[in-house]
Amino acid sequence: NRLKQWRDLATRYAKRASLYRASLVLIAAIIWLP
């Protein structure tokens, strides 16, 4: 049960981190591209 809870938390964090990274890349592209 604890392993499942930790895995759910890890997947949630990974999704949020990847979303954050994707938005950073998008913002960087908007800023740096002409």
C-alpha positions as CSV (number, residue, x, y, z in Angstrom):
1,N,0.0,0.0,0.0
2,R,2.8,2.4,0.9
3,L,4.7,1.4,-2.3
4,K,1.6,2.2,-4.4
5,Q,1.2,5.5,-2.6
6,W,4.8,6.5,-3.2
7,R,4.5,5.4,-6.9
8,D,1.4,7.6,-7.4
9,L,3.2,10.5,-5.8
10,A,6.2,9.9,-8.0
11,T,4.2,9.8,-11.2
12,R,2.3,12.9,-10.2
13,Y,5.5,14.7,-9.5
14,A,7.0,13.5,-12.8
15,K,4.0,14.7,-14.8
16,R,4.2,18.1,-13.1
17,A,7.9,18.3,-13.7
18,S,7.7,17.4,-17.3
19,L,4.9,19.8,-17.8
20,Y,6.9,22.6,-16.2
21,R,9.9,21.7,-18.3
22,A,7.8,21.7,-21.5
23,S,6.5,25.1,-20.6
24,L,10.0,26.4,-19.9
25,V,11.1,25.1,-23.3
26,L,8.1,26.7,-25.0
27,I,8.8,30.1,-23.3
28,A,12.5,29.9,-24.2
29,A,11.6,29.2,-27.8
30,I,9.2,32.2,-27.9
31,I,11.9,34.4,-26.4
32,W,14.9,33.2,-28.4
33,L,13.4,32.6,-31.8
34,P,12.9,35.6,-34.0
